[in-house]
Amino acid sequence: MHIANNSGNTIAQEAYRWSTTAEATRRIMNIRYSLLPYTYTLFHRANVAGETVLRALPWEFPNEPSLKAVETQFMSGPALLVTPVLAPLATSVQGVFPGIADGTIWYDFYTLQKVSVAAGENKTLDAPLVHQPIHVRGGYVVPMQKAGNTTKTSRLSPWSLIVALDGDGKAGGELYLDDGISLVPNATKNVEFTFANNTLHATVSGDYQDGIPLANITITGIDWRPQRVSVDLEGESCNTERARLSCEDGDVVRITGLEQATHGGAWRSNLTVKLH
């Protein structure tokens, strides 16, 4: 968010001076800090592989020539579609959803409900003054942490995952970890996520340890109602006595209370979470 500079003889422009601007800022900063693990991983990929963090739609969907004309939306990495509101005082915005003709599924970031949209449709989205439309692409795992008031406190929060399934019930993603400070860190870690056959696998490599547990997993696009969950860490079954599983309308399953099962660090070794 850009705060314009102004001179002493003009009106003040700080975000906190208008209630809607202040609330919009709080909400989007909360999302931005929650997504730090995902974004940090994107910057790591930019560093080691030359990939981009923010992407034009046709870069991700090169088979759709019409997307070359889309200048009002962008992708954050491969998984998140952002549709900013660019008109003053607008309470709705129009946006396209790439890949629909090829079976791509999109989910609302806030509700994780599947978006009902036709291929090529320029869909009208609700966008009140305090709301930023964001959508998650099916087939991706998005790592997150609860936002703190600084990046340091955010990095101490328990882990959470959004697992957005594609049409085949699969998803994948990546998480990169280091100390967040050193230009040349002494230790790093990569976590590769895959979800298939109702099972999440986290395959880890590297020596960095953060000691932070996994608190919850939200899976959207699942077409059945599981009854329980099992967790395996370091090749051993974990205590899931405090884990809770809830099924919601719209094919959303939420697994909470995983801290006990993953205490000492969720990514200290390969992790498996299976739905039954």
Backbone as JSON, one array per atom type, in Angstrom:
{
  "sequence": "MHIANNSGNTIAQEAYRWSTTAEATRRIMNIRYSLLPYTYTLFHRANVAGETVLRALPWEFPNEPSLKAVETQFMSGPALLVTPVLAPLATSVQGVFPGIADGTIWYDFYTLQKVSVAAGENKTLDAPLVHQPIHVRGGYVVPMQKAGNTTKTSRLSPWSLIVALDGDGKAGGELYLDDGISLVPNATKNVEFTFANNTLHATVSGDYQDGIPLANITITGIDWRPQRVSVDLEGESCNTERARLSCEDGDVVRITGLEQATHGGAWRSNLTVKLH",
  "N": [[0.84, -1.18, 0.0], [0.58, 2.22, -0.85], [1.46, 5.23, 0.63], [0.9, 8.5, 0.03], [3.25, 11.19, -0.24], [3.07, 14.44, 1.24], [2.92, 18.04, 1.45], [3.29, 20.61, 3.99], [1.17, 22.42, 3.7], [-1.01, 21.11, 2.72], [-3.79, 18.75, 2.95], [-3.68, 16.22, 5.49], [-2.64, 12.82, 4.89], [-2.4, 10.33, 6.04], [-3.09, 6.85, 6.55], [-4.62, 6.17, 8.78], [-6.41, 8.23, 9.25], [-8.91, 8.02, 8.12], [-11.69, 6.03, 8.66], [-12.51, 3.8, 7.08], [-10.3, 3.49, 5.4], [-8.33, 2.95, 7.29], [-9.31, 0.51, 8.34], [-9.29, -1.09, 6.03], [-6.55, -1.14, 5.58], [-5.62, -2.47, 7.89], [-6.77, -5.0, 7.46], [-5.64, -5.89, 5.0], [-2.94, -5.84, 5.59], [-2.86, -7.77, 7.58], [-3.4, -10.05, 6.05], [-1.21, -9.96, 4.34], [0.97, -10.34, 6.13], [0.27, -12.86, 7.11], [0.73, -14.4, 4.89], [3.43, -14.41, 4.63], [5.25, -16.71, 4.76], [4.67, -18.04, 2.32], [5.23, -15.98, 0.45], [7.91, -15.43, 1.05], [9.08, -17.79, 0.26], [8.63, -17.59, -2.47], [10.34, -15.44, -3.11], [12.75, -16.68, -2.53], [12.77, -18.6, -4.57], [12.93, -16.84, -6.69], [15.5, -15.93, -6.31], [17.16, -18.22, -6.56], [16.36, -19.47, -8.89], [15.5, -17.63, -10.71], [12.82, -17.09, -10.99], [9.67, -15.28, -11.06], [8.02, -13.14, -8.68], [5.56, -11.58, -8.48], [3.22, -11.93, -11.09], [2.2, -11.59, -14.46], [-0.96, -12.55, -15.85], [-0.92, -14.02, -18.39], [1.61, -15.18, -18.26], [1.41, -17.33, -16.54], [-0.61, -18.73, -17.73], [-0.14, -19.49, -20.61], [-1.5, -20.5, -22.8], [-3.77, -19.1, -23.32], [-4.5, -16.66, -25.28], [-6.07, -14.34, -25.01], [-5.58, -13.33, -22.51], [-3.47, -11.62, -22.63], [-4.36, -9.07, -22.82], [-5.2, -8.38, -20.33], [-4.77, -6.19, -17.83], [-5.36, -5.49, -15.29], [-5.3, -7.33, -13.29], [-3.35, -9.7, -11.39], [-1.03, -12.38, -10.71], [0.15, -13.68, -7.64], [2.87, -15.39, -7.32], [2.35, -18.85, -8.3], [-0.1, -19.54, -7.23], [-1.99, -17.67, -6.21], [-4.49, -15.42, -7.12], [-4.96, -12.07, -7.71], [-7.25, -9.44, -7.67], [-7.33, -6.29, -7.93], [-9.05, -3.33, -6.77], [-9.51, -0.61, -8.69], [-10.89, 1.66, -9.35], [-12.14, 4.74, -8.06], [-14.01, 4.67, -5.05], [-15.46, 2.46, -5.82], [-17.51, -0.44, -5.39], [-17.52, -2.91, -6.4], [-15.86, -5.16, -8.67], [-14.57, -6.24, -11.81], [-13.36, -9.33, -13.06], [-11.31, -11.85, -14.64], [-11.04, -15.45, -14.76], [-8.5, -17.45, -15.19], [-7.79, -20.44, -17.13], [-10.08, -21.98, -16.86], [-11.31, -23.32, -18.97], [-9.61, -25.44, -19.3], [-9.98, -26.89, -17.06], [-9.16, -25.75, -14.65], [-9.64, -24.93, -11.24], [-10.95, -22.45, -9.1], [-10.83, -20.87, -5.89], [-12.43, -18.88, -3.41], [-10.42, -16.84, -1.41], [-11.07, -16.12, 1.19], [-13.41, -17.48, 2.06], [-13.02, -19.96, 0.99], [-14.73, -21.19, -0.72], [-15.76, -22.69, -3.78], [-15.42, -21.02, -6.89], [-17.97, -20.14, -9.05], [-17.88, -19.97, -12.36], [-17.74, -19.26, -15.84], [-15.77, -20.3, -18.68], [-13.76, -17.76, -19.95], [-15.42, -15.8, -18.99], [-16.08, -12.52, -17.8], [-16.2, -11.83, -14.73], [-18.25, -10.32, -12.24], [-17.26, -9.16, -9.13], [-17.91, -8.87, -5.67], [-16.74, -6.08, -3.89], [-16.42, -4.4, -1.4], [-15.38, -1.34, 0.32], [-13.48, -2.1, 2.2], [-12.45, -4.5, 1.42], [-10.42, -6.82, -0.33], [-10.45, -8.58, -3.24], [-9.27, -11.87, -3.51], [-8.1, -14.93, -4.82], [-7.64, -18.49, -4.68], [-5.79, -20.84, -6.44], [-6.77, -23.97, -7.6], [-5.06, -27.02, -6.87], [-2.87, -26.34, -5.44], [-0.8, -25.95, -2.52], [-0.75, -23.78, 0.15], [1.4, -22.37, 2.39], [1.11, -20.86, 5.63], [1.25, -18.46, 8.36], [-0.07, -17.26, 11.46], [-0.66, -13.8, 11.59], [1.55, -11.52, 13.15], [2.49, -8.5, 14.95], [4.88, -7.74, 13.94], [7.37, -8.86, 11.55], [9.04, -10.62, 12.86], [7.56, -11.59, 15.11], [5.48, -12.77, 13.71], [6.79, -14.92, 12.51], [7.05, -16.62, 14.62], [4.66, -17.81, 15.05], [2.38, -20.64, 15.1], [2.27, -23.05, 12.42], [0.15, -23.1, 9.51], [-1.81, -24.57, 6.89], [-3.23, -24.1, 3.7], [-4.91, -26.21, 1.61], [-5.7, -26.47, -1.54], [-7.6, -28.2, -3.66], [-7.24, -29.68, -6.92], [-9.08, -30.72, -9.88], [-8.62, -33.43, -9.81], [-8.35, -34.06, -7.21], [-5.89, -33.4, -6.08], [-2.91, -31.7, -4.92], [-0.1, -29.46, -4.58], [2.91, -27.96, -3.24], [5.37, -25.66, -1.85], [7.78, -24.84, 0.68], [10.16, -22.65, 1.92], [12.72, -22.24, 4.3], [14.71, -20.25, 6.49], [16.86, -18.43, 8.77], [15.89, -15.9, 8.4], [17.31, -13.56, 8.6], [20.14, -13.57, 8.11], [22.43, -12.84, 5.46], [23.83, -14.83, 4.21], [22.73, -17.64, 5.14], [23.38, -19.99, 7.78], [22.05, -22.38, 7.9], [19.44, -23.99, 6.11], [16.11, -24.9, 5.02], [14.02, -26.92, 3.01], [10.7, -27.65, 2.24], [8.64, -29.89, 0.69], [5.38, -30.13, -0.4], [2.82, -32.48, -0.98], [-0.4, -33.53, -1.95], [-2.53, -36.19, -2.21], [-4.76, -38.91, -2.81], [-6.18, -38.51, -0.45], [-4.26, -37.88, 1.41], [-1.75, -35.97, 2.96], [1.56, -35.24, 2.29], [4.59, -34.11, 3.62], [7.7, -33.5, 2.63], [10.9, -33.18, 3.77], [14.02, -31.37, 3.56], [17.32, -30.39, 4.47], [18.93, -28.52, 7.16], [17.96, -26.54, 8.86], [16.16, -25.62, 11.78], [13.12, -24.72, 13.21], [11.42, -25.33, 15.25], [8.66, -25.01, 15.44], [5.25, -25.87, 15.73], [2.75, -27.46, 13.62], [-0.42, -26.14, 13.33], [-3.0, -26.15, 12.08], [-4.85, -27.43, 9.26], [-6.46, -26.63, 6.32], [-8.59, -27.93, 3.99], [-9.86, -27.66, 0.8], [-12.32, -28.39, -1.66], [-12.69, -31.05, -1.39], [-14.48, -34.07, -1.79], [-15.85, -35.72, -0.04], [-16.76, -36.75, 3.33], [-14.61, -36.9, 5.74], [-13.9, -38.8, 8.78], [-11.95, -38.99, 10.75], [-8.49, -38.22, 11.61], [-5.09, -39.06, 11.02], [-1.67, -38.8, 12.07], [1.7, -38.93, 11.12], [5.0, -38.66, 12.06], [8.44, -38.41, 11.62], [8.45, -41.09, 11.02], [6.89, -42.28, 12.93], [3.77, -42.87, 14.59], [1.7, -40.21, 15.72], [0.28, -38.58, 18.61], [-3.01, -37.8, 18.31], [-5.01, -36.9, 19.88], [-5.98, -34.39, 20.62], [-6.62, -33.29, 18.24], [-8.96, -31.92, 15.96], [-11.59, -32.39, 13.67], [-13.54, -30.92, 11.23], [-16.29, -30.66, 9.02], [-17.46, -28.62, 6.43], [-20.03, -26.85, 4.59], [-19.74, -26.63, 1.04], [-17.6, -28.26, 0.48], [-15.39, -28.1, 2.23], [-12.9, -28.96, 4.51], [-11.75, -28.75, 7.77], [-8.95, -29.14, 9.76], [-7.95, -28.96, 12.99], [-6.03, -28.17, 16.0], [-3.56, -29.54, 15.93], [-1.19, -29.11, 17.2], [-0.18, -30.6, 19.42], [0.42, -33.06, 18.24], [2.49, -32.34, 16.56], [4.47, -31.15, 18.03], [7.58, -29.6, 18.9], [8.38, -29.07, 16.4], [7.09, -28.98, 13.23], [8.35, -29.51, 10.83], [10.62, -30.97, 11.3], [11.13, -33.46, 10.42], [10.1, -35.8, 7.86], [6.63, -35.57, 7.25], [3.37, -36.94, 7.54], [-0.03, -36.64, 6.97], [-3.12, -38.05, 7.23], [-6.4, -38.52, 6.01], [-9.32, -40.2, 7.17]],
  "CA": [[0.0, 0.0, 0.0], [1.4, 3.42, -0.98], [0.98, 6.43, 1.29], [1.48, 9.61, -0.71], [3.87, 12.28, 0.49], [2.38, 15.71, 1.07], [3.58, 19.16, 2.1], [2.61, 21.11, 5.18], [-0.02, 23.22, 3.41], [-2.07, 20.27, 2.15], [-4.43, 17.92, 3.96], [-2.95, 15.01, 5.88], [-3.04, 11.67, 4.09], [-2.11, 9.07, 6.7], [-4.19, 5.89, 6.4], [-5.45, 6.08, 9.98], [-7.3, 9.38, 9.39], [-10.24, 7.66, 7.62], [-11.99, 4.74, 9.28], [-12.51, 2.72, 6.09], [-8.92, 3.29, 4.96], [-7.63, 2.28, 8.38], [-9.75, -0.88, 8.42], [-8.77, -1.79, 4.85], [-5.12, -1.33, 5.79], [-5.46, -3.54, 8.87], [-7.12, -6.3, 6.88], [-4.7, -6.34, 3.97], [-1.66, -6.11, 6.26], [-3.0, -9.07, 8.24], [-3.24, -11.07, 5.0], [0.17, -9.9, 3.86], [1.85, -10.97, 7.11], [-0.08, -14.28, 7.17], [1.27, -15.05, 3.7], [4.89, -14.25, 4.57], [5.97, -17.94, 4.37], [4.47, -18.26, 0.88], [5.94, -14.95, -0.29], [9.35, -15.62, 1.28], [9.47, -18.91, -0.6], [8.67, -17.06, -3.84], [11.57, -14.67, -3.26], [13.83, -17.66, -2.6], [12.77, -19.15, -5.93], [13.44, -15.78, -7.57], [16.95, -15.84, -6.1], [17.91, -19.4, -7.01], [15.92, -19.99, -10.18], [15.1, -16.55, -11.61], [11.37, -16.99, -11.15], [9.1, -14.0, -10.65], [7.12, -13.18, -7.53], [4.28, -11.14, -9.07], [3.22, -12.43, -12.46], [1.07, -11.33, -15.35], [-1.76, -13.76, -16.06], [-0.49, -14.88, -19.51], [2.82, -15.94, -17.93], [0.99, -18.57, -15.9], [-1.56, -19.41, -18.61], [0.28, -19.07, -21.94], [-2.38, -21.03, -23.85], [-4.94, -18.23, -23.45], [-4.03, -15.39, -25.86], [-6.88, -13.2, -24.57], [-5.08, -12.81, -21.24], [-2.47, -10.59, -22.89], [-5.0, -7.76, -22.7], [-5.61, -8.18, -18.94], [-3.79, -5.36, -17.14], [-5.92, -5.09, -14.0], [-5.18, -8.46, -12.36], [-2.03, -10.31, -11.41], [-0.81, -13.55, -9.88], [1.24, -13.72, -6.69], [3.32, -16.76, -7.52], [1.46, -19.65, -9.12], [-1.29, -20.01, -6.5], [-2.92, -16.64, -5.76], [-4.96, -14.46, -8.12], [-5.35, -10.82, -7.06], [-8.06, -8.57, -8.51], [-7.43, -5.04, -7.18], [-10.08, -2.35, -7.1], [-8.74, 0.53, -9.18], [-11.77, 2.82, -9.53], [-12.47, 5.38, -6.79], [-15.3, 4.42, -4.38], [-16.15, 1.29, -6.39], [-17.82, -1.52, -4.45], [-17.42, -4.17, -7.13], [-14.8, -5.14, -9.67], [-14.69, -7.36, -12.73], [-12.12, -10.06, -13.26], [-11.37, -13.13, -15.34], [-10.46, -16.58, -14.04], [-7.81, -18.2, -16.24], [-7.66, -21.89, -17.08], [-11.35, -22.67, -16.63], [-11.57, -24.24, -20.1], [-8.73, -26.6, -19.13], [-10.31, -27.57, -15.82], [-8.66, -25.08, -13.45], [-10.63, -24.56, -10.23], [-10.57, -21.3, -8.27], [-11.53, -20.78, -4.62], [-12.35, -17.61, -2.71], [-9.4, -16.93, -0.38], [-11.64, -15.88, 2.52], [-14.39, -18.52, 2.41], [-12.56, -21.2, 0.35], [-15.78, -21.74, -1.56], [-15.43, -22.77, -5.2], [-15.98, -19.96, -7.7], [-18.77, -20.58, -10.19], [-17.55, -19.05, -13.44], [-17.58, -19.9, -17.14], [-14.54, -19.98, -19.39], [-13.8, -16.48, -20.64], [-16.37, -14.85, -18.38], [-15.59, -11.39, -17.02], [-17.12, -11.97, -13.61], [-18.35, -9.22, -11.29], [-16.95, -9.6, -7.77], [-18.15, -7.9, -4.61], [-15.5, -5.49, -3.38], [-16.65, -3.23, -0.55], [-14.19, -0.53, 0.47], [-12.47, -2.71, 3.09], [-12.24, -5.88, 0.97], [-9.59, -7.03, -1.51], [-10.68, -9.92, -3.8], [-8.13, -12.77, -3.71], [-8.56, -16.29, -5.07], [-6.62, -19.53, -4.62], [-5.84, -21.75, -7.58], [-6.8, -25.39, -7.27], [-3.84, -27.75, -7.17], [-1.74, -25.75, -4.72], [-0.73, -25.88, -1.06], [-0.25, -22.46, 0.54], [1.79, -22.32, 3.81], [0.81, -19.58, 6.27], [1.36, -18.32, 9.81], [-0.89, -16.17, 11.97], [0.06, -12.54, 11.54], [1.9, -10.78, 14.35], [2.65, -7.07, 14.67], [6.15, -7.6, 13.22], [7.73, -10.1, 10.86], [9.64, -11.53, 13.83], [6.51, -12.27, 15.86], [4.74, -13.63, 12.78], [7.58, -16.13, 12.27], [6.96, -17.48, 15.8], [3.31, -18.37, 15.12], [2.24, -22.0, 14.56], [2.04, -23.17, 10.98], [-1.13, -23.56, 8.98], [-1.77, -24.85, 5.46], [-4.41, -24.19, 2.84], [-4.75, -27.21, 0.56], [-6.75, -26.23, -2.52], [-7.5, -29.36, -4.55], [-7.64, -29.57, -8.31], [-10.17, -31.62, -10.25], [-8.24, -34.81, -9.52], [-8.16, -34.21, -5.77], [-4.47, -33.32, -5.78], [-2.33, -30.37, -4.73], [1.32, -29.46, -4.24], [3.45, -26.66, -2.88], [6.75, -25.62, -1.37], [8.09, -23.9, 1.75], [11.59, -22.46, 2.17], [12.95, -21.69, 5.63], [16.02, -19.97, 7.06], [16.7, -17.6, 9.97], [15.22, -14.66, 8.05], [18.17, -12.4, 8.89], [21.48, -13.68, 7.54], [22.56, -12.79, 4.02], [24.23, -16.2, 3.86], [22.33, -18.4, 6.33], [24.15, -21.19, 8.11], [21.22, -23.56, 7.67], [18.17, -23.74, 5.41], [15.25, -26.09, 4.9], [12.98, -26.94, 1.99], [9.61, -28.59, 2.49], [7.82, -30.14, -0.49], [4.06, -30.64, -0.04], [1.97, -33.12, -1.98], [-1.64, -34.09, -1.43], [-3.18, -37.12, -3.13], [-5.35, -40.06, -2.13], [-6.62, -38.05, 0.88], [-3.09, -37.87, 2.3], [-0.78, -34.91, 2.78], [2.96, -35.57, 2.58], [5.56, -33.03, 3.67], [9.04, -34.09, 2.52], [11.82, -32.11, 4.17], [15.46, -31.5, 3.36], [18.03, -29.26, 5.05], [19.23, -28.62, 8.59], [17.39, -25.47, 9.69], [15.08, -26.05, 12.67], [12.44, -23.6, 13.85], [10.73, -25.82, 16.44], [7.28, -24.51, 15.47], [4.31, -26.93, 15.33], [1.65, -27.24, 12.68], [-1.65, -26.0, 14.11], [-4.22, -26.52, 11.37], [-4.85, -27.64, 7.81], [-7.78, -26.45, 5.71], [-8.62, -28.57, 2.67], [-11.06, -27.3, 0.07], [-12.5, -29.16, -2.88], [-12.8, -32.48, -1.06], [-15.85, -34.47, -2.15], [-16.41, -36.66, 0.91], [-16.7, -36.23, 4.69], [-13.78, -37.78, 6.58], [-14.32, -38.93, 10.17], [-10.82, -38.82, 11.66], [-7.22, -37.9, 10.98], [-3.9, -39.65, 11.65], [-0.45, -38.04, 11.8], [2.95, -39.69, 11.25], [6.16, -37.78, 12.01], [9.68, -39.16, 11.85], [8.18, -42.51, 10.89], [6.13, -42.77, 14.08], [2.42, -42.32, 14.76], [1.64, -39.15, 16.72], [-0.94, -38.47, 19.4], [-3.95, -36.85, 17.72], [-6.13, -36.81, 20.82], [-6.51, -33.03, 20.64], [-6.96, -32.87, 16.89], [-10.39, -31.84, 15.67], [-11.88, -32.39, 12.25], [-14.89, -30.43, 10.95], [-16.64, -30.58, 7.6], [-18.34, -27.5, 6.18], [-20.62, -26.79, 3.27], [-18.8, -26.19, 0.02], [-16.49, -29.21, 0.36], [-14.26, -27.61, 3.02], [-12.59, -29.72, 5.72], [-10.77, -28.06, 8.62], [-8.28, -29.93, 10.79], [-7.35, -28.05, 13.97], [-5.49, -28.82, 17.2], [-2.47, -30.45, 15.59], [0.04, -28.7, 17.89], [0.36, -31.69, 20.23], [0.98, -34.09, 17.37], [3.67, -31.85, 15.84], [5.29, -30.33, 18.93], [9.01, -29.74, 18.64], [8.66, -28.65, 15.03], [6.37, -29.78, 12.23], [9.18, -29.84, 9.67], [11.9, -31.54, 11.71], [11.29, -34.68, 9.65], [8.98, -36.0, 6.95], [5.33, -35.57, 7.93], [2.23, -37.46, 6.8], [-1.35, -36.42, 7.58], [-4.05, -38.82, 6.41], [-7.82, -38.47, 6.35], [-9.96, -41.51, 7.16]],
  "C": [[0.87, 1.23, 0.0], [0.73, 4.57, -0.26], [1.68, 7.62, 0.64], [2.14, 10.61, 0.23], [3.06, 13.56, 0.27], [3.09, 16.79, 1.87], [2.72, 19.69, 3.23], [1.35, 21.89, 4.91], [-1.11, 22.44, 2.69], [-2.64, 19.38, 3.24], [-3.59, 16.69, 4.25], [-3.51, 13.8, 5.15], [-2.71, 10.34, 4.74], [-3.34, 8.16, 6.68], [-5.14, 5.9, 7.59], [-6.45, 7.21, 10.12], [-8.7, 9.11, 8.86], [-10.53, 6.24, 8.09], [-11.94, 3.6, 8.27], [-11.1, 2.44, 5.58], [-8.12, 2.56, 6.03], [-8.01, 0.8, 8.47], [-9.25, -1.68, 7.23], [-7.28, -2.09, 5.01], [-4.86, -2.46, 6.78], [-5.71, -4.9, 8.24], [-6.07, -6.78, 5.88], [-3.32, -6.59, 4.56], [-1.71, -7.43, 7.01], [-2.81, -10.2, 7.23], [-1.79, -11.12, 4.54], [1.13, -10.59, 4.83], [1.54, -12.47, 7.22], [0.57, -15.06, 6.03], [2.78, -14.91, 3.59], [5.62, -15.54, 4.21], [5.86, -18.23, 2.87], [5.29, -17.26, 0.07], [7.44, -15.09, -0.15], [9.88, -16.75, 0.41], [9.55, -18.46, -2.06], [9.95, -16.25, -4.08], [12.8, -15.59, -3.29], [13.92, -18.25, -4.0], [13.26, -18.11, -6.94], [14.96, -15.71, -7.5], [17.69, -17.01, -6.72], [17.55, -19.85, -8.41], [15.46, -18.9, -11.15], [13.61, -16.45, -11.84], [10.87, -15.64, -10.66], [8.16, -14.19, -9.47], [5.71, -12.79, -7.97], [4.32, -11.42, -10.56], [1.99, -11.97, -13.23], [0.34, -12.63, -15.65], [-1.28, -14.61, -17.24], [0.81, -15.63, -19.25], [2.47, -17.29, -17.32], [0.08, -19.39, -16.81], [-1.26, -19.02, -20.06], [-0.63, -19.55, -23.07], [-3.64, -20.2, -24.04], [-4.5, -16.86, -23.97], [-4.8, -14.17, -25.35], [-6.35, -12.58, -23.28], [-4.02, -11.73, -21.43], [-3.04, -9.18, -22.7], [-5.39, -7.43, -21.25], [-4.5, -7.43, -18.19], [-4.22, -5.0, -15.72], [-5.95, -6.24, -12.99], [-3.76, -8.99, -12.44], [-2.03, -11.53, -10.51], [0.31, -13.25, -8.88], [1.73, -15.16, -6.67], [2.33, -17.53, -8.37], [0.08, -19.88, -8.52], [-2.34, -18.95, -6.22], [-3.21, -15.65, -6.89], [-5.5, -13.24, -7.39], [-6.08, -9.94, -8.06], [-8.25, -7.24, -7.78], [-8.56, -4.15, -7.68], [-9.37, -1.05, -7.46], [-9.58, 1.78, -9.38], [-12.13, 3.42, -8.18], [-13.89, 5.03, -6.32], [-16.08, 3.25, -4.98], [-16.39, 0.25, -5.31], [-17.92, -2.87, -5.15], [-16.32, -4.02, -8.17], [-14.98, -6.36, -10.56], [-13.33, -8.02, -12.93], [-12.35, -11.36, -13.99], [-10.7, -14.19, -14.47], [-9.83, -17.51, -15.07], [-7.91, -19.72, -16.03], [-8.95, -22.66, -16.93], [-11.62, -23.69, -17.73], [-10.73, -25.51, -19.98], [-8.95, -27.29, -17.79], [-9.77, -26.94, -14.56], [-9.82, -24.7, -12.53], [-10.08, -23.41, -9.41], [-11.44, -21.27, -7.02], [-11.37, -19.37, -4.04], [-11.37, -17.75, -1.54], [-10.0, -16.86, 1.02], [-12.57, -17.0, 2.96], [-13.96, -19.9, 1.95], [-13.67, -21.92, -0.39], [-15.36, -21.69, -3.03], [-16.13, -21.65, -5.97], [-16.73, -20.57, -8.88], [-18.59, -19.58, -11.32], [-17.35, -19.85, -14.72], [-16.25, -19.49, -17.77], [-14.7, -18.67, -20.14], [-14.71, -15.44, -20.03], [-15.63, -13.75, -17.63], [-16.55, -11.22, -15.85], [-17.08, -10.75, -12.69], [-18.18, -9.76, -9.88], [-17.31, -8.49, -6.78], [-16.82, -7.39, -4.06], [-15.81, -4.24, -2.58], [-15.32, -2.56, -0.2], [-13.11, -1.17, 1.33], [-12.07, -4.11, 2.63], [-11.42, -5.92, -0.3], [-9.83, -8.44, -2.06], [-9.37, -10.67, -4.08], [-8.69, -14.17, -3.91], [-7.37, -17.25, -5.12], [-6.84, -20.5, -5.76], [-5.82, -23.2, -7.12], [-5.54, -26.1, -7.72], [-2.64, -27.26, -6.4], [-1.93, -25.81, -3.21], [-0.07, -24.56, -0.69], [0.11, -22.48, 2.03], [1.57, -20.92, 4.38], [1.18, -19.64, 7.75], [0.49, -17.17, 10.25], [-0.07, -14.9, 12.06], [0.32, -11.99, 12.94], [2.05, -9.31, 13.99], [4.0, -6.74, 14.05], [6.41, -8.91, 12.48], [8.31, -11.11, 11.84], [8.58, -12.29, 14.61], [5.68, -13.17, 14.96], [5.46, -14.95, 12.57], [7.56, -17.08, 13.46], [5.6, -18.15, 15.93], [3.29, -19.8, 14.59], [1.91, -21.98, 13.07], [0.59, -23.53, 10.67], [-0.97, -23.74, 7.47], [-3.15, -24.72, 4.85], [-4.09, -25.19, 1.74], [-5.94, -27.07, -0.38], [-6.64, -27.29, -3.61], [-7.9, -29.01, -5.97], [-8.73, -30.59, -8.61], [-9.89, -33.07, -10.0], [-8.02, -35.05, -8.03], [-6.71, -34.15, -5.33], [-4.03, -31.87, -5.58], [-0.86, -30.52, -4.38], [1.79, -28.06, -3.92], [4.83, -26.79, -2.29], [6.86, -24.6, -0.25], [9.6, -23.86, 1.91], [11.76, -21.78, 3.51], [14.43, -21.38, 5.84], [15.8, -19.03, 8.23], [16.05, -16.26, 9.68], [16.05, -13.42, 8.21], [19.46, -12.44, 8.08], [21.46, -13.58, 6.02], [22.98, -14.14, 3.46], [23.92, -17.07, 5.08], [23.17, -19.65, 6.53], [23.37, -22.46, 7.81], [19.93, -23.13, 6.98], [17.35, -25.03, 5.42], [14.26, -25.88, 3.77], [11.96, -28.01, 2.34], [8.78, -28.68, 1.21], [6.51, -30.78, -0.05], [3.4, -31.32, -1.23], [0.73, -33.65, -1.28], [-2.27, -34.93, -2.52], [-3.72, -38.29, -2.32], [-5.69, -39.74, -0.67], [-5.49, -38.01, 1.9], [-2.17, -36.72, 1.93], [0.6, -35.41, 3.18], [3.77, -34.29, 2.58], [6.94, -33.66, 3.71], [10.07, -33.0, 2.75], [13.25, -32.45, 3.82], [16.13, -30.24, 3.91], [18.08, -29.34, 6.56], [18.58, -27.55, 9.45], [16.21, -26.0, 10.51], [14.44, -24.83, 13.31], [11.65, -24.02, 15.09], [9.27, -25.45, 16.54], [6.33, -25.61, 14.99], [3.37, -26.5, 14.22], [0.35, -27.22, 13.46], [-2.87, -26.51, 13.36], [-3.98, -26.66, 9.88], [-6.28, -27.46, 7.33], [-7.72, -26.98, 4.29], [-9.94, -28.2, 2.0], [-11.11, -28.03, -1.26], [-12.6, -30.64, -2.65], [-14.25, -32.91, -1.2], [-16.42, -35.55, -1.24], [-16.18, -36.11, 2.32], [-15.89, -37.19, 5.57], [-14.22, -37.74, 8.04], [-13.19, -38.72, 11.16], [-9.55, -38.56, 10.88], [-6.1, -38.61, 11.73], [-2.67, -38.88, 11.19], [0.75, -38.94, 12.05], [4.11, -38.72, 11.07], [7.4, -38.56, 12.4], [9.44, -40.67, 11.83], [7.39, -43.12, 12.02], [4.76, -42.11, 14.14], [2.41, -41.32, 15.91], [0.29, -39.15, 17.42], [-1.84, -37.39, 18.8], [-5.2, -36.67, 18.59], [-6.78, -35.43, 20.8], [-6.87, -32.51, 19.26], [-8.46, -32.9, 16.68], [-10.59, -31.7, 14.17], [-13.33, -31.94, 12.05], [-15.1, -30.3, 9.46], [-17.68, -29.48, 7.42], [-18.96, -27.62, 4.8], [-19.6, -26.24, 2.28], [-17.55, -27.04, -0.05], [-15.22, -28.72, 1.06], [-14.11, -28.46, 4.27], [-11.51, -28.98, 6.48], [-10.25, -29.03, 9.69], [-7.58, -28.96, 11.72], [-6.78, -28.85, 15.13], [-4.38, -29.8, 16.94], [-1.17, -30.13, 16.34], [0.65, -29.84, 18.71], [1.04, -32.74, 19.36], [2.28, -33.66, 16.7], [4.56, -30.97, 16.71], [6.77, -30.62, 18.69], [9.39, -29.36, 17.23], [8.0, -29.55, 14.01], [7.28, -30.28, 11.13], [10.53, -30.41, 10.09], [12.19, -32.85, 10.98], [10.09, -34.8, 8.72], [7.68, -36.2, 7.74], [4.26, -36.13, 6.99], [0.96, -37.22, 7.61], [-2.38, -37.08, 6.68], [-5.47, -38.68, 6.94], [-8.42, -39.86, 6.22], [-11.47, -41.33, 7.19]]
}
